[in-house]
Protein backbone atom coordinates (compact mmCIF):
# COMPACT_ATOMS: atom_id res chain seq x y z
CA UNK A 1 0.00 0.00 0.00
CA UNK A 2 1.60 3.26 -1.12
CA UNK A 3 -0.38 5.58 1.13
CA UNK A 4 -1.49 4.89 4.68
CA UNK A 5 -4.89 6.51 4.22
CA UNK A 6 -5.79 3.94 1.55
CA UNK A 7 -6.28 1.56 4.47
CA UNK A 8 -9.55 3.32 5.29
CA UNK A 9 -11.09 1.34 2.44
CA UNK A 10 -10.81 -1.80 4.57
CA UNK A 11 -13.55 -0.82 7.01
CA UNK A 12 -15.84 0.12 4.12
CA UNK A 13 -15.22 -3.20 2.42
CA UNK A 14 -15.85 -5.21 5.60
CA UNK A 15 -19.16 -3.39 6.11
CA UNK A 16 -20.02 -3.94 2.44
CA UNK A 17 -19.42 -7.69 2.68
CA UNK A 18 -21.40 -7.91 5.93
CA UNK A 19 -24.38 -6.15 4.37
CA UNK A 20 -24.01 -8.28 1.22
CA UNK A 21 -24.43 -11.40 3.37
CA UNK A 22 -27.54 -9.81 4.90
CA UNK A 23 -28.92 -9.02 1.45
CA UNK A 24 -28.51 -12.61 0.27
CA UNK A 25 -30.05 -14.04 3.45
CA UNK A 26 -33.11 -11.92 2.82
CA UNK A 27 -32.97 -12.95 -0.84
CA UNK A 28 -33.19 -16.67 -0.10
CA UNK A 29 -35.96 -15.95 2.44
CA UNK A 30 -37.88 -14.07 -0.24
CA UNK A 31 -37.31 -16.88 -2.71
CA UNK A 32 -38.93 -19.25 -0.25
CA UNK A 33 -41.82 -16.88 0.35
CA UNK A 34 -42.57 -17.04 -3.39
CA UNK A 35 -43.44 -20.71 -2.98
CA UNK A 36 -44.42 -20.81 0.71
CA UNK A 37 -46.43 -17.64 1.03
CA UNK A 38 -46.75 -17.74 4.83
CA UNK A 39 -43.11 -18.53 5.54
CA UNK A 40 -42.05 -16.33 8.49
CA UNK A 41 -45.37 -14.46 8.30
CA UNK A 42 -46.32 -12.23 10.11
CA UNK A 43 -42.86 -11.72 11.61
CA UNK A 44 -41.36 -10.95 8.21
CA UNK A 45 -43.93 -10.07 5.53
CA UNK A 46 -42.87 -10.37 1.88
CA UNK A 47 -43.01 -6.63 1.21
CA UNK A 48 -40.71 -5.91 4.15
CA UNK A 49 -38.24 -8.65 3.22
CA UNK A 50 -38.16 -7.36 -0.35
CA UNK A 51 -37.56 -3.80 0.82
CA UNK A 52 -34.67 -4.97 3.03
CA UNK A 53 -33.22 -7.09 0.19
CA UNK A 54 -33.15 -4.21 -2.29
CA UNK A 55 -32.16 -1.49 0.19
CA UNK A 56 -29.28 -3.58 1.53
CA UNK A 57 -28.06 -4.01 -2.03
CA UNK A 58 -27.99 -0.27 -2.63
CA UNK A 59 -26.36 0.50 0.73
CA UNK A 60 -23.62 -2.13 0.46
CA UNK A 61 -22.82 -1.14 -3.10
CA UNK A 62 -22.47 2.46 -1.92
CA UNK A 63 -20.12 1.24 0.83
CA UNK A 64 -18.24 -0.67 -1.87
CA UNK A 65 -17.98 2.35 -4.18
CA UNK A 66 -16.82 4.60 -1.33
CA UNK A 67 -14.26 2.04 -0.15
CA UNK A 68 -13.02 1.64 -3.71
CA UNK A 69 -12.69 5.40 -4.14
CA UNK A 70 -10.83 5.76 -0.83
CA UNK A 71 -8.39 3.08 -1.95
CA UNK A 72 -7.98 4.21 -5.54
CA UNK A 73 -7.89 8.01 -5.30
CA UNK A 74 -4.83 8.46 -3.02
CA UNK A 75 -2.79 6.16 -5.23
CA UNK A 76 -3.90 7.83 -8.45
CA UNK A 77 -3.51 11.31 -7.00
CA UNK A 78 -0.15 10.41 -5.47
CA UNK A 79 -0.97 11.87 -2.08
CA UNK A 80 -2.65 10.94 1.18
CA UNK A 81 -6.40 11.34 1.48
CA UNK A 82 -7.36 14.96 2.16
CA UNK A 83 -9.16 14.21 5.46
CA UNK A 84 -8.87 10.59 6.68
CA UNK A 85 -10.72 11.47 9.88
CA UNK A 86 -13.73 12.60 7.86
CA UNK A 87 -13.78 9.32 5.94
CA UNK A 88 -13.75 7.38 9.23
CA UNK A 89 -16.43 9.58 10.78
CA UNK A 90 -18.69 9.29 7.74
CA UNK A 91 -18.25 5.53 7.76
CA UNK A 92 -19.79 5.28 11.22
CA UNK A 93 -22.53 7.79 10.38
CA UNK A 94 -23.47 5.86 7.23
CA UNK A 95 -23.30 2.49 8.96
CA UNK A 96 -25.44 3.70 11.86
CA UNK A 97 -27.98 5.27 9.47
CA UNK A 98 -28.10 2.11 7.35
CA UNK A 99 -28.46 -0.31 10.26
CA UNK A 100 -31.07 1.84 12.04
CA UNK A 101 -33.09 2.12 8.84
CA UNK A 102 -33.06 -1.65 8.28
CA UNK A 103 -34.00 -2.23 11.92
CA UNK A 104 -36.80 0.29 11.46
CA UNK A 105 -38.13 -1.68 8.48
CA UNK A 106 -37.99 -4.90 10.45
CA UNK A 107 -39.22 -3.84 13.87
CA UNK A 108 -42.09 -1.40 13.26
CA UNK A 109 -44.81 -1.14 10.62
CA UNK A 110 -43.75 1.08 7.71
CA UNK A 111 -46.45 3.66 8.47
CA UNK A 112 -45.25 3.88 12.08
CA UNK A 113 -41.70 4.34 10.84
CA UNK A 114 -42.96 7.19 8.66
CA UNK A 115 -44.61 8.82 11.68
CA UNK A 116 -41.61 8.26 13.95
CA UNK A 117 -39.25 9.86 11.44
CA UNK A 118 -41.61 12.77 10.77
CA UNK A 119 -42.07 11.97 7.11
CA UNK A 120 -44.98 14.44 6.97
CA UNK A 121 -42.55 17.39 7.16
CA UNK A 122 -40.99 16.41 3.83
CA UNK A 123 -42.76 13.31 2.48
CA UNK A 124 -40.38 11.14 0.49
CA UNK A 125 -41.21 7.64 1.72
CA UNK A 126 -43.16 4.92 -0.03
CA UNK A 127 -41.45 4.67 -3.40
CA UNK A 128 -39.80 1.45 -4.51
CA UNK A 129 -36.05 1.33 -3.72
CA UNK A 130 -36.32 4.81 -2.16
CA UNK A 131 -38.28 3.64 0.88
CA UNK A 132 -35.75 5.12 3.32
CA UNK A 133 -37.15 7.62 5.84
CA UNK A 134 -36.52 11.23 4.85
CA UNK A 135 -34.06 11.63 7.70
CA UNK A 136 -32.02 8.71 6.35
CA UNK A 137 -32.08 10.26 2.90
CA UNK A 138 -30.77 13.51 4.38
CA UNK A 139 -28.09 11.44 6.14
CA UNK A 140 -27.13 9.84 2.83
CA UNK A 141 -26.80 13.27 1.24
CA UNK A 142 -24.56 14.50 4.09
CA UNK A 143 -22.38 11.38 3.91
CA UNK A 144 -22.09 11.56 0.13
CA UNK A 145 -21.30 15.29 0.17
CA UNK A 146 -18.59 14.77 2.79
CA UNK A 147 -17.26 11.86 0.75
CA UNK A 148 -17.22 13.93 -2.45
CA UNK A 149 -15.51 16.80 -0.65
CA UNK A 150 -12.83 14.45 0.68
CA UNK A 151 -12.25 12.66 -2.62
CA UNK A 152 -12.56 15.88 -4.62
CA UNK A 153 -10.01 17.75 -2.52
CA UNK A 154 -7.61 14.82 -2.75
CA UNK A 155 -7.90 14.86 -6.52
CA UNK A 156 -7.74 18.65 -6.85
CA UNK A 157 -4.62 18.94 -4.71
CA UNK A 158 -2.94 15.91 -6.26
CA UNK A 159 -2.23 14.39 -9.62
CA UNK A 160 -5.21 14.23 -11.98
CA UNK A 161 -5.72 11.13 -14.07
CA UNK A 162 -8.42 10.04 -16.49
CA UNK A 163 -9.48 7.35 -14.03
CA UNK A 164 -10.05 9.80 -11.17
CA UNK A 165 -11.78 12.23 -13.54
CA UNK A 166 -14.22 9.57 -14.72
CA UNK A 167 -14.72 8.24 -11.21
CA UNK A 168 -15.38 11.72 -9.85
CA UNK A 169 -17.85 12.47 -12.66
CA UNK A 170 -19.71 9.26 -11.84
CA UNK A 171 -19.74 9.99 -8.11
CA UNK A 172 -20.96 13.57 -8.59
CA UNK A 173 -23.68 12.21 -10.86
CA UNK A 174 -24.62 9.72 -8.16
CA UNK A 175 -25.05 12.55 -5.65
CA UNK A 176 -26.90 14.88 -8.02
CA UNK A 177 -29.41 12.32 -9.24
CA UNK A 178 -30.14 11.15 -5.71
CA UNK A 179 -31.58 14.60 -5.04
CA UNK A 180 -34.60 13.63 -7.17
CA UNK A 181 -35.49 11.27 -4.31
CA UNK A 182 -36.66 14.39 -2.47
CA UNK A 183 -38.97 15.51 -5.25
CA UNK A 184 -42.29 13.71 -4.99
CA UNK A 185 -44.94 15.37 -7.17
CA UNK A 186 -48.61 14.61 -6.50
CA UNK A 187 -49.18 13.74 -10.15
CA UNK A 188 -48.45 10.01 -10.44
CA UNK A 189 -47.01 10.31 -13.95
CA UNK A 190 -44.56 13.02 -12.86
CA UNK A 191 -43.83 11.05 -9.71
CA UNK A 192 -42.77 7.99 -11.73
CA UNK A 193 -41.01 10.16 -14.29
CA UNK A 194 -38.67 11.75 -11.78
CA UNK A 195 -38.32 8.55 -9.74
CA UNK A 196 -36.58 7.08 -12.77
CA UNK A 197 -34.14 10.00 -12.73
CA UNK A 198 -32.71 8.39 -9.60
CA UNK A 199 -33.08 4.71 -10.44
CA UNK A 200 -32.28 4.64 -14.14
CA UNK A 201 -29.74 7.44 -14.29
CA UNK A 202 -27.90 5.76 -11.44
CA UNK A 203 -27.66 2.21 -12.73
CA UNK A 204 -27.73 2.83 -16.47
CA UNK A 205 -25.91 6.15 -16.35
CA UNK A 206 -23.47 7.41 -13.79
CA UNK A 207 -22.82 4.09 -12.03
CA UNK A 208 -21.45 2.81 -15.36
CA UNK A 209 -18.80 5.53 -15.14
CA UNK A 210 -17.87 4.39 -11.65
CA UNK A 211 -17.77 0.79 -12.81
CA UNK A 212 -15.64 1.54 -15.87
CA UNK A 213 -13.12 3.57 -13.88
CA UNK A 214 -12.76 0.89 -11.17
CA UNK A 215 -12.34 -1.81 -13.79
CA UNK A 216 -9.76 0.28 -15.66
CA UNK A 217 -7.80 0.88 -12.46
CA UNK A 218 -7.63 -2.82 -11.56
CA UNK A 219 -6.75 -3.78 -15.13
CA UNK A 220 -3.86 -1.28 -15.21
CA UNK A 221 -2.55 -2.76 -11.98
CA UNK A 222 -2.86 -6.43 -12.84
CA UNK A 223 -1.88 -6.34 -16.51
CA UNK A 224 0.74 -3.59 -16.71
CA UNK A 225 -0.76 -2.41 -20.00
CA UNK A 226 0.02 1.24 -20.81
CA UNK A 227 -2.25 3.69 -19.06
CA UNK A 228 -2.73 5.61 -22.32
CA UNK A 229 -4.25 2.57 -24.03
CA UNK A 230 -6.67 1.96 -21.17
CA UNK A 231 -7.60 5.62 -20.92
CA UNK A 232 -8.59 5.78 -24.59
CA UNK A 233 -10.88 2.82 -24.08
CA UNK A 234 -12.32 4.44 -21.01
CA UNK A 235 -13.23 7.62 -22.87
CA UNK A 236 -15.04 5.71 -25.62
CA UNK A 237 -16.86 3.47 -23.13
CA UNK A 238 -18.15 6.31 -20.98
CA UNK A 239 -19.15 8.35 -24.02
CA UNK A 240 -21.23 5.41 -25.28
CA UNK A 241 -22.63 4.81 -21.78
CA UNK A 242 -23.90 8.38 -21.57
CA UNK A 243 -25.06 8.67 -25.20
CA UNK A 244 -27.16 5.52 -24.87
CA UNK A 245 -28.02 5.66 -21.17
CA UNK A 246 -29.38 9.18 -20.74
CA UNK A 247 -32.07 9.04 -23.42
CA UNK A 248 -32.37 5.31 -22.76
CA UNK A 249 -34.31 6.42 -19.68
CA UNK A 250 -37.16 6.57 -22.18
CA UNK A 251 -37.68 2.81 -21.94
CA UNK A 252 -39.18 3.42 -18.51
CA UNK A 253 -41.60 6.00 -19.93
CA UNK A 254 -43.40 3.68 -22.36
CA UNK A 255 -46.46 2.96 -20.24
CA UNK A 256 -46.58 5.50 -17.42
CA UNK A 257 -48.68 8.14 -19.14
CA UNK A 258 -45.96 10.10 -20.93
CA UNK A 259 -46.25 11.11 -24.63
CA UNK A 260 -45.92 8.42 -27.32
CA UNK A 261 -42.62 9.74 -28.68
CA UNK A 262 -40.89 8.16 -25.70
CA UNK A 263 -41.60 4.77 -27.26
CA UNK A 264 -39.36 5.71 -30.19
CA UNK A 265 -36.71 7.54 -28.18
CA UNK A 266 -36.63 4.87 -25.47
CA UNK A 267 -36.49 2.00 -27.95
CA UNK A 268 -33.76 3.50 -30.13
CA UNK A 269 -31.43 4.70 -27.40
CA UNK A 270 -31.86 1.77 -25.08
CA UNK A 271 -31.18 -0.57 -28.00
CA UNK A 272 -27.75 1.10 -27.99
CA UNK A 273 -27.22 0.43 -24.30
CA UNK A 274 -25.51 -2.96 -24.76
CA UNK A 275 -22.73 -1.19 -26.73
CA UNK A 276 -20.76 0.20 -23.74
CA UNK A 277 -20.99 -3.19 -22.02
CA UNK A 278 -19.88 -4.91 -25.20
CA UNK A 279 -16.95 -2.51 -25.37
CA UNK A 280 -16.10 -3.14 -21.74
CA UNK A 281 -15.81 -6.86 -22.49
CA UNK A 282 -13.71 -6.13 -25.56
CA UNK A 283 -11.56 -3.77 -23.50
CA UNK A 284 -11.05 -6.25 -20.64
CA UNK A 285 -10.28 -9.14 -23.01
CA UNK A 286 -7.88 -6.94 -24.98
CA UNK A 287 -5.83 -5.69 -22.05
CA UNK A 288 -5.65 -9.13 -20.44
CA UNK A 289 -4.56 -10.57 -23.79
CA UNK A 290 -1.88 -7.89 -24.11
CA UNK A 291 -0.79 -8.05 -20.47
CA UNK A 292 2.86 -7.43 -19.73
CA UNK A 293 2.93 -9.22 -16.45
CA UNK A 294 1.44 -12.21 -14.71
CA UNK A 295 0.15 -10.72 -11.51
CA UNK A 296 0.17 -13.12 -8.55
CA UNK A 297 -3.38 -12.01 -7.71
CA UNK A 298 -4.99 -14.29 -10.30
CA UNK A 299 -8.39 -14.18 -8.65
CA UNK A 300 -8.57 -10.40 -9.10
CA UNK A 301 -7.98 -10.89 -12.84
CA UNK A 302 -10.75 -13.50 -12.84
CA UNK A 303 -13.15 -11.09 -11.12
CA UNK A 304 -12.25 -8.32 -13.57
CA UNK A 305 -12.89 -10.49 -16.62
CA UNK A 306 -16.01 -11.89 -15.00
CA UNK A 307 -17.33 -8.38 -14.38
CA UNK A 308 -16.99 -7.45 -18.03
CA UNK A 309 -18.64 -10.63 -19.33
CA UNK A 310 -21.45 -10.77 -16.79
CA UNK A 311 -22.23 -7.06 -17.13
CA UNK A 312 -22.55 -7.53 -20.88
CA UNK A 313 -24.78 -10.54 -20.32
CA UNK A 314 -26.98 -9.09 -17.57
CA UNK A 315 -27.15 -5.41 -18.40
CA UNK A 316 -26.53 -5.66 -22.14
CA UNK A 317 -28.17 -8.80 -23.48
CA UNK A 318 -30.90 -9.26 -20.88
CA UNK A 319 -31.66 -5.55 -21.04
CA UNK A 320 -31.96 -5.61 -24.81
CA UNK A 321 -34.19 -8.68 -24.58
CA UNK A 322 -37.15 -6.62 -23.36
CA UNK A 323 -36.25 -3.03 -24.10
CA UNK A 324 -38.01 -2.43 -27.45
CA UNK A 325 -41.45 -0.91 -26.92
CA UNK A 326 -43.42 -3.59 -28.86
CA UNK A 327 -41.79 -6.32 -26.76
CA UNK A 328 -41.90 -4.35 -23.53
CA UNK A 329 -45.64 -3.87 -24.03
CA UNK A 330 -45.97 -7.52 -23.03
CA UNK A 331 -43.01 -7.96 -20.71
CA UNK A 332 -42.89 -4.92 -18.44
CA UNK A 333 -43.10 -5.69 -14.75
CA UNK A 334 -42.88 -9.45 -15.24
CA UNK A 335 -40.27 -11.93 -14.06
CA UNK A 336 -38.25 -11.04 -17.17
CA UNK A 337 -37.54 -7.69 -15.50
CA UNK A 338 -36.50 -9.57 -12.35
CA UNK A 339 -34.19 -11.79 -14.41
CA UNK A 340 -32.53 -8.73 -15.98
CA UNK A 341 -32.30 -6.93 -12.64
CA UNK A 342 -30.59 -9.81 -10.88
CA UNK A 343 -27.94 -10.48 -13.49
CA UNK A 344 -27.30 -6.83 -14.32
CA UNK A 345 -26.76 -5.80 -10.70
CA UNK A 346 -24.59 -8.81 -10.03
CA UNK A 347 -22.57 -8.57 -13.23
CA UNK A 348 -22.03 -4.86 -13.32
CA UNK A 349 -21.90 -3.64 -9.75
CA UNK A 350 -21.54 -6.53 -7.30
CA UNK A 351 -18.71 -8.01 -9.32
CA UNK A 352 -16.83 -4.75 -9.84
CA UNK A 353 -16.87 -4.09 -6.09
CA UNK A 354 -15.69 -7.65 -5.45
CA UNK A 355 -12.96 -7.09 -8.06
CA UNK A 356 -11.74 -4.05 -6.16
CA UNK A 357 -11.91 -5.91 -2.85
CA UNK A 358 -10.10 -8.88 -4.31
CA UNK A 359 -7.32 -6.67 -5.64
CA UNK A 360 -6.92 -4.29 -2.72
CA UNK A 361 -7.69 -6.33 0.40
CA UNK A 362 -4.50 -8.45 0.29
CA UNK A 363 -2.45 -5.27 -0.21
CA UNK A 364 -4.15 -3.63 2.76
CA UNK A 365 -3.26 -6.75 4.74
CA UNK A 366 0.40 -6.36 3.80
CA UNK A 367 0.64 -8.82 0.91
CA UNK A 368 0.79 -8.52 -2.86
CA UNK A 369 -1.94 -11.14 -3.20
CA UNK A 370 -3.83 -13.61 -1.06
CA UNK A 371 -2.16 -16.97 -0.45
CA UNK A 372 -2.66 -19.85 -2.86
CA UNK A 373 -5.32 -21.68 -0.83
CA UNK A 374 -7.30 -18.48 -0.27
CA UNK A 375 -7.20 -17.67 -3.98
CA UNK A 376 -8.37 -21.16 -4.93
CA UNK A 377 -11.24 -20.90 -2.46
CA UNK A 378 -12.13 -17.45 -3.77
CA UNK A 379 -12.13 -18.79 -7.32
CA UNK A 380 -14.56 -21.49 -6.20
CA UNK A 381 -16.75 -18.80 -4.69
CA UNK A 382 -16.52 -16.82 -7.96
CA UNK A 383 -17.75 -19.76 -10.01
CA UNK A 384 -20.42 -20.82 -7.52
CA UNK A 385 -21.88 -17.33 -7.29
CA UNK A 386 -21.56 -16.56 -10.99
CA UNK A 387 -22.93 -19.84 -12.32
CA UNK A 388 -25.78 -19.84 -9.81
CA UNK A 389 -26.60 -16.26 -10.84
CA UNK A 390 -26.75 -17.40 -14.47
CA UNK A 391 -29.19 -20.10 -13.41
CA UNK A 392 -31.25 -17.70 -11.28
CA UNK A 393 -31.51 -15.51 -14.37
CA UNK A 394 -32.43 -18.40 -16.64
CA UNK A 395 -35.12 -19.67 -14.26
CA UNK A 396 -36.58 -16.20 -13.88
CA UNK A 397 -36.47 -15.75 -17.65
CA UNK A 398 -38.35 -19.02 -18.08
CA UNK A 399 -40.87 -17.90 -15.47
CA UNK A 400 -41.16 -14.53 -17.20
CA UNK A 401 -41.79 -15.95 -20.67
CA UNK A 402 -44.47 -18.28 -19.32
CA UNK A 403 -45.99 -15.44 -17.32
CA UNK A 404 -46.13 -13.15 -20.35
CA UNK A 405 -47.72 -15.85 -22.48
CA UNK A 406 -50.36 -16.94 -19.98
CA UNK A 407 -51.15 -13.57 -18.48
CA UNK A 408 -50.77 -11.16 -21.38
CA UNK A 409 -50.40 -12.87 -24.74
CA UNK A 410 -52.82 -15.79 -24.91
CA UNK A 411 -56.35 -15.44 -26.23
CA UNK A 412 -57.75 -16.17 -22.77
CA UNK A 413 -55.42 -14.39 -20.35
CA UNK A 414 -55.27 -15.83 -16.85
CA UNK A 415 -55.33 -13.74 -13.64
CA UNK A 416 -52.01 -12.82 -12.01
CA UNK A 417 -52.21 -15.18 -9.04
CA UNK A 418 -53.39 -18.12 -11.15
CA UNK A 419 -50.32 -17.63 -13.33
CA UNK A 420 -48.07 -17.35 -10.28
CA UNK A 421 -49.10 -20.85 -9.22
CA UNK A 422 -48.09 -22.16 -12.62
CA UNK A 423 -44.63 -20.64 -12.23
CA UNK A 424 -43.95 -22.55 -9.01
CA UNK A 425 -41.41 -24.94 -10.52
CA UNK A 426 -39.28 -22.01 -11.69
CA UNK A 427 -39.43 -20.42 -8.26
CA UNK A 428 -38.27 -23.64 -6.59
CA UNK A 429 -35.40 -23.93 -9.06
CA UNK A 430 -34.50 -20.29 -8.50
CA UNK A 431 -34.49 -20.93 -4.75
CA UNK A 432 -32.10 -23.86 -5.19
CA UNK A 433 -29.79 -21.69 -7.28
CA UNK A 434 -30.07 -18.95 -4.65
CA UNK A 435 -28.92 -21.36 -1.94
CA UNK A 436 -25.88 -22.28 -4.06
CA UNK A 437 -25.19 -18.57 -4.41
CA UNK A 438 -25.29 -18.30 -0.61
CA UNK A 439 -22.82 -21.19 -0.30
CA UNK A 440 -20.54 -19.37 -2.75
CA UNK A 441 -20.80 -16.22 -0.66
CA UNK A 442 -19.97 -18.10 2.56
CA UNK A 443 -16.89 -19.55 0.83
CA UNK A 444 -15.98 -16.04 -0.31
CA UNK A 445 -16.11 -14.75 3.28
CA UNK A 446 -14.19 -17.78 4.55
CA UNK A 447 -11.44 -17.24 1.95
CA UNK A 448 -10.23 -14.19 3.90
CA UNK A 449 -9.28 -16.41 6.85
CA UNK A 450 -7.65 -19.33 5.04
CA UNK A 451 -3.95 -19.91 5.59
CA UNK A 452 -1.70 -21.32 2.88
CA UNK A 453 1.40 -21.00 0.75
CA UNK A 454 2.25 -17.41 -0.04
CA UNK A 455 2.37 -16.55 -3.74
CA UNK A 456 5.36 -15.12 -5.62
CA UNK A 457 6.13 -11.72 -7.01
CA UNK A 458 4.85 -10.13 -10.20
CA UNK A 459 6.29 -11.93 -13.22
CA UNK A 460 7.00 -10.01 -16.41
CA UNK A 461 5.89 -11.64 -19.64
CA UNK A 462 8.54 -11.76 -22.36
CA UNK A 463 7.32 -9.90 -25.39
CA UNK B 1 2.64 -14.34 -31.75
CA UNK B 2 2.79 -13.30 -35.36
CA UNK B 3 6.25 -13.90 -36.87
CA UNK B 4 8.15 -11.41 -38.97
CA UNK B 5 7.25 -12.96 -42.33
CA UNK B 6 3.59 -12.31 -41.69
CA UNK B 7 3.02 -8.77 -42.75
CA UNK B 8 0.65 -6.09 -41.60
CA UNK B 9 -1.79 -6.96 -44.36
CA UNK B 10 -2.31 -10.39 -42.84
CA UNK B 11 -2.97 -8.87 -39.47
CA UNK B 12 -5.45 -6.47 -41.03
CA UNK B 13 -7.20 -9.29 -42.86
CA UNK B 14 -7.31 -11.36 -39.68
CA UNK B 15 -8.88 -8.46 -37.77
CA UNK B 16 -11.37 -7.79 -40.56
CA UNK B 17 -12.33 -11.46 -40.66
CA UNK B 18 -12.87 -11.57 -36.90
CA UNK B 19 -14.84 -8.32 -37.09
CA UNK B 20 -17.03 -9.65 -39.90
CA UNK B 21 -17.60 -12.78 -37.82
CA UNK B 22 -18.85 -10.84 -34.82
CA UNK B 23 -20.93 -8.49 -36.97
CA UNK B 24 -22.63 -11.48 -38.54
CA UNK B 25 -23.56 -12.66 -35.07
CA UNK B 26 -24.87 -9.26 -34.01
CA UNK B 27 -25.68 -6.21 -36.12
CA UNK B 28 -25.29 -7.28 -39.74
CA UNK B 29 -26.17 -10.92 -40.31
CA UNK B 30 -25.75 -12.40 -43.82
CA UNK B 31 -24.05 -9.30 -45.30
CA UNK B 32 -21.16 -9.75 -42.88
CA UNK B 33 -20.97 -13.43 -43.67
CA UNK B 34 -20.56 -12.60 -47.36
CA UNK B 35 -17.80 -10.14 -46.40
CA UNK B 36 -16.19 -12.85 -44.27
CA UNK B 37 -16.28 -15.27 -47.18
CA UNK B 38 -14.68 -12.68 -49.48
CA UNK B 39 -11.89 -12.12 -46.96
CA UNK B 40 -11.41 -15.88 -46.74
CA UNK B 41 -11.01 -16.09 -50.52
CA UNK B 42 -8.13 -13.61 -50.36
CA UNK B 43 -6.16 -15.53 -47.73
CA UNK B 44 -3.52 -18.22 -48.07
CA UNK B 45 -3.57 -21.41 -45.97
CA UNK B 46 -1.30 -21.54 -42.89
CA UNK B 47 -1.39 -17.77 -42.43
CA UNK B 48 -3.00 -16.08 -39.47
CA UNK B 49 -5.60 -14.28 -41.60
CA UNK B 50 -6.64 -17.59 -43.13
CA UNK B 51 -6.91 -19.08 -39.65
CA UNK B 52 -9.21 -16.28 -38.46
CA UNK B 53 -11.32 -16.32 -41.62
CA UNK B 54 -11.84 -20.08 -41.27
CA UNK B 55 -12.47 -19.73 -37.55
CA UNK B 56 -15.06 -17.02 -38.22
CA UNK B 57 -16.81 -19.14 -40.84
CA UNK B 58 -16.83 -22.14 -38.50
CA UNK B 59 -18.15 -20.14 -35.55
CA UNK B 60 -20.95 -18.67 -37.66
CA UNK B 61 -21.97 -21.90 -39.34
CA UNK B 62 -22.00 -23.76 -36.02
CA UNK B 63 -23.91 -20.86 -34.46
CA UNK B 64 -26.47 -20.91 -37.25
CA UNK B 65 -27.00 -24.65 -36.88
CA UNK B 66 -27.06 -24.63 -33.10
CA UNK B 67 -29.33 -21.60 -32.89
CA UNK B 68 -31.73 -21.95 -35.79
CA UNK B 69 -31.84 -25.70 -36.25
CA UNK B 70 -32.22 -26.51 -32.57
CA UNK B 71 -34.70 -23.68 -32.02
CA UNK B 72 -36.60 -24.82 -35.12
CA UNK B 73 -36.74 -28.36 -33.79
CA UNK B 74 -37.97 -27.09 -30.44
CA UNK B 75 -40.80 -25.22 -32.18
CA UNK B 76 -41.53 -28.17 -34.44
CA UNK B 77 -41.79 -30.71 -31.64
CA UNK B 78 -43.04 -28.38 -28.91
CA UNK B 79 -45.74 -26.71 -31.00
CA UNK B 80 -45.90 -23.06 -32.07
CA UNK B 81 -48.80 -22.31 -29.75
CA UNK B 82 -47.40 -23.90 -26.62
CA UNK B 83 -46.11 -21.44 -24.02
CA UNK B 84 -43.50 -23.98 -22.90
CA UNK B 85 -41.99 -23.99 -26.40
CA UNK B 86 -41.27 -20.29 -26.06
CA UNK B 87 -39.91 -20.71 -22.55
CA UNK B 88 -37.28 -23.08 -23.95
CA UNK B 89 -36.64 -21.30 -27.24
CA UNK B 90 -36.19 -17.79 -25.80
CA UNK B 91 -34.02 -18.92 -22.87
CA UNK B 92 -31.95 -21.23 -25.06
CA UNK B 93 -31.53 -18.80 -27.94
CA UNK B 94 -30.50 -15.90 -25.69
CA UNK B 95 -27.88 -17.74 -23.67
CA UNK B 96 -26.38 -19.73 -26.58
CA UNK B 97 -26.31 -16.71 -28.86
CA UNK B 98 -24.47 -14.74 -26.17
CA UNK B 99 -21.97 -17.57 -25.75
CA UNK B 100 -21.13 -17.39 -29.45
CA UNK B 101 -20.77 -13.61 -29.27
CA UNK B 102 -18.32 -13.97 -26.36
CA UNK B 103 -16.28 -16.55 -28.31
CA UNK B 104 -16.24 -14.30 -31.39
CA UNK B 105 -15.23 -11.38 -29.20
CA UNK B 106 -12.24 -13.28 -27.83
CA UNK B 107 -11.35 -14.27 -31.41
CA UNK B 108 -11.41 -10.59 -32.39
CA UNK B 109 -9.06 -9.65 -29.56
CA UNK B 110 -6.71 -12.51 -30.46
CA UNK B 111 -6.72 -11.48 -34.14
CA UNK B 112 -5.60 -7.97 -33.17
CA UNK B 113 -2.45 -9.42 -31.64
CA UNK B 114 -1.98 -11.94 -34.45
CA UNK B 115 -2.70 -14.91 -32.19
CA UNK B 116 -4.81 -17.98 -32.65
CA UNK B 117 -7.95 -18.43 -30.52
CA UNK B 118 -6.02 -20.38 -27.90
CA UNK B 119 -2.28 -20.55 -27.40
CA UNK B 120 -2.13 -24.23 -28.29
CA UNK B 121 -4.66 -24.23 -31.13
HADDOCK unambig.tbl for C-alpha pairs under 7 A between the chains (distance, minus, plus):
assign (segid A and resid 282 and name CA) (segid B and resid 105 and name CA) 6.57 0.50 0.50
assign (segid A and resid 285 and name CA) (segid B and resid 106 and name CA) 6.65 0.50 0.50
assign (segid A and resid 285 and name CA) (segid B and resid 109 and name CA) 6.68 0.50 0.50
assign (segid A and resid 286 and name CA) (segid B and resid 109 and name CA) 5.45 0.50 0.50
assign (segid A and resid 394 and name CA) (segid B and resid 91 and name CA) 6.45 0.50 0.50
assign (segid A and resid 397 and name CA) (segid B and resid 91 and name CA) 6.58 0.50 0.50
assign (segid A and resid 398 and name CA) (segid B and resid 87 and name CA) 5.03 0.50 0.50
assign (segid A and resid 398 and name CA) (segid B and resid 91 and name CA) 6.45 0.50 0.50
assign (segid A and resid 401 and name CA) (segid B and resid 86 and name CA) 6.95 0.50 0.50
assign (segid A and resid 401 and name CA) (segid B and resid 87 and name CA) 5.46 0.50 0.50
assign (segid A and resid 402 and name CA) (segid B and resid 83 and name CA) 5.90 0.50 0.50
assign (segid A and resid 402 and name CA) (segid B and resid 84 and name CA) 6.80 0.50 0.50
assign (segid A and resid 402 and name CA) (segid B and resid 87 and name CA) 6.10 0.50 0.50
assign (segid A and resid 405 and name CA) (segid B and resid 83 and name CA) 6.01 0.50 0.50
